[in-house]
């Protein structure tokens, strides 16, 4: 059993952020402004549908408006980009999110590049990427922004410390490294071609696992006292893997028996938690922060567009 003091509770921090967002929405309402988030969902990917539904429900809970545009997987690239153009031109829309991944045959980069940067609440437009790189962030990708909120609100010292990010995606790894660098950490960005990954990660004071490989980070990757943040999310449906990653964990066993699956991350929690000084669980770690920061970005976009 892991000491509760070790757990970096993303659910709690995400709840705090949502409460703050709801307060801001109420303040905007007094000025006659009701932030609106529009989500484009293409195709029938089950996970994407769940994520989009969660975003819509959270928007409503916080007093914001939300509209989901469900488009067929057969839509053409030109038709999808035209939809984005229409939302760009709609003055009632504050935030636009294109749910990824897109179905095969559709290229996400031209779609994301077509977004109005001021409405790009995922922070993926090249202009927003450039502003982050220059140290003048406007709308920052939600997951890395959420990780920074978690670290700061949990009083994790960043300045002068060695941070290692495993994963170099545009969505998490690269912006995560940049945010840590701006917070005056010394940052190493690792990837699939990093030689002797464990030797590099063992040097970390703060280790961010965002590589998308289940259980990649084990005890050999972590030094005593490291702060470990697990961005990965994987659905385990194999009893053998449940027994391997969660031996003796009655709670996980009960969830697996009830649902036929449990969630796990890029970090082998059972191995790493005893070594780490602080660690995020899966679920209940980074996930709640991502959606909370999406809501925060939508309110920020509404304020910036109106200079209020």
N, C-alpha and C positions, 0 to 999 in steps of 0.2 A: 504494500500500500504506500503510495507516494504522499509525503507530507503536503498538506493543503497549502502551506506557506510557499511551497516551490512553484505552485501553479500560477501561470500568467493567465488570468481569467478574461478572455476576450468577450465572453457573453456579458460580463458585468460592465466592462469598459464600453462595449458597443451600446449597451443600454444607456449609459451616461451620455454618450454622443447623441443618441436618438432623442433623449430628453432635451438636450440643448438645441437640437434641430427643431423640435416641436415648439420650443419657446421662440425661436427665430421666426418660424412660420406664423405664429400668433402676432408677433411684432409687425411682420410684413402685411398681415391681414388688416391691421389698423391703418396702414398706408394704402389700402386698396389693392394689394398685390397678393396673388395666390400662385405660388410656384407650380409649374407643370413639367412633369417628366414624361417624355414619349419614348417608348421602347419598340424597336423593330425586331420582330421574331420571324425568321425565315425557316420554313420546314417544320418537321415534327419531332425533332430531337427531344427525347423524354427529359433529360437533365436540364436542357435549356428551358423547357416549358415550366419545370419546377422553379428554376431560378427566377424566371420572368414573373411567375405568379407571386413569388415571395416579395419581389420588388414592388409590385403593384399594391399588395396588401400593406406593406410597410409605409408606402407613400400615403395611402389612405389613413392609416393609423396616426401618422404625424400631421395630418391636416393638409397634405399636398394633393394636387390633382395628378392623375396618371392615366395615360392612354397607351394601350398595346396595339401595335399594327401587326397582325398575323398575316404573313405572306406565304404563298406556296413555294415549295422547293424548286419548282419549275420556272420561277421568275428569272428573267434575263438580267444580266449585269446592268444594262442600260435602264431597265425598268426599276431596279433596286436603287440605282443612283438617282433616278428621277424622284423616287419617294423621299430620299434624303434631301434633295433640293427643295421639295415642297415643305418639309419641316423646317429647313433653314429659313425659308421665306415667311413662315408663319410667326407673326409677332407674339402670339399667345403661348408659344412653346419656349420654355427656358432651358431644358436639358434634353439631349438626344443620346440614346444608347443603342448601338447595334449589337444584339446578342451574338456572341461568338461561341463555337465555330459556325461559319456559314456552310451550307450544303456544298458538296463537291461540284465544281464547275464555276463557283463564284469566288472572285478574288477579293479578299477583305481590304487590302491596302488602298485601292482606289476609292472604296466606299468610305473608309475612315478618313482618308485625305480630303474627301469632299465635304465632310462635316463643317459647319460653322464652328471655328475654334472656340468661340464664346459660349457655345452650347454643348461642347464636347465633354460631357460629365465623366467619361471614362479616362480622359486625359491622354488619348492616343494620337491625336492630330499632331503632325510634325511641328506646328507652331507651338503647341503646348509642351511637346517634348523639348524643343529648343529653349523655351522659357525656363523649364526646370533645369536644364543643363547649365544655363547661364546664372542660375541662382535667383531667378525672379518667378517662382512658380505661380501659376494662375489656377489651372485645374489639373490636379495630380492624380495619376492612376490610383484607384480606390484601395487595392490590397496593400501596396507599399505605404500609402498614406495612413492606412489603418494600423499597420505594424508600428509606424513611428509614433502614433498616438498611444498605442499600448506601452511601448518602451518609455515614453516620456511620462505618462500618467502613473506608471509603476516605478518611477524614479530610478530607471536604469541609466547609469552614467554612460554617455557616448563619447564625449570629448576625449581625444587622445587614446581611445581604446581600439583594439584590433577587431575589426568586423570582417567576417568572411561570409559572402553570399554564394550559395551553390545554386546555379541556374542563371542563364543569361537572356531570358525572354524579354521581349519588349514590354510585356504586360506586368511582370513582377521584377525579375532579376536586375535589369539595367536601371529602371527608376529607383529600385530599392537601394542599389549601390550609390546612386547619385544623392539620394536623400541622406544617407548615412555620411557621405563625404561632406555634404553641406552642414551636417551636425558636428563636423570636425573629428569624425572617426577616421582611422586609417583602414582603408577598404581593399580587400582582395575579392575579385569576382572569378569564381570557378565555373567550369563547364565540363562537358563530356570528354574533352581532350586534355583536361588537367592531369599532369603526371603526379602519381602518388597523392591522390586526393586527401587521404587520411592525414598525411604529414602536414598538409596545408591547413586543414580544418582544425587540427589539434592546437594550432597557434591562436585560434580565435578566442577572444573574450566574449564575443557575441556571434552566434552562428545562425544564419538564416537559411533554411532548407527550402528551396523553391525549384527543384529540378524535375519534379513529376515522376519520380521513380519510387514506388512503394518500399519503405523500409531500408532505403539506401544508406542512411546515416545510422551507424551502429556505435557501440561503445568505443571501438577503435578510432572513431572520428572525433571524439570529444575529450577535452581535458577537464580535470576536476574544477568545478566552479563556473564553467561556461554557461552563459545565458543562451538558451536554444529556442528558436522560433520556427515552428513547422508550418509552412504554407501549403504543403501537399494535402490532397484529399482523394482517397481511394476507397472504393467499395469492395470489401472482401466477401466473397460468397463461397469460399472453400473452407471446409472444416479444418483441414490440415493446416492452412495458413492462419486461421484463428488460433489454433493451439500453439503454433510456432511463435506468433507475435504477441499473444496475450495468455501465456501459460498461467493457469491458476486464477485468472481474472473472472470471477463469478458474474460480475456485472456484464462484461462483454459476452460471456457465454449465454447469459439470459437473453440479451438483445439478439444474438445470433439465432437462438432457438425460436424466438418470437417472430423475427423478421426475415430470417434467412440470409442476413448480411450484417456486417458491422463496418464502421468507417475507420480508416487508418491513414497515417500521413507518410511523408517522406522519411520521417524519423522513426526508428524502432524505439518506441516510447518505453517499453519495459526495460530495455538495456540502458538507455541513455538517461532516463529520469534520475536514477540514483547518483549519477555523476554530475549532472547539471546543477547549477545553483537555482535557476529558474527555468521553466519550460512551459510551452503552450500545449494543451491537450488537443486531440482530434476526436470528436468534434468539440466545439466550445472554445476554440482558440482564435484563430485568425478569421474564420468564416463570418462570424457576426460583425466583425469590424469592417469587412468589405462592403456589406450592404449599408451599414451605418454611414460610411464615408461617401457612398453614392448619394445618399440623402443629403449629406452635408454639402457635397459638390453641387447638387441641384439648387439648393438655397443660395450658395455662393454665386452660381451662375445668374440666378434671378437678381441678386443684389448688384453684381458687376454690370449686367446689361442695363440696369436702371440707375447706376451710380448712386445707390443708397446703402 
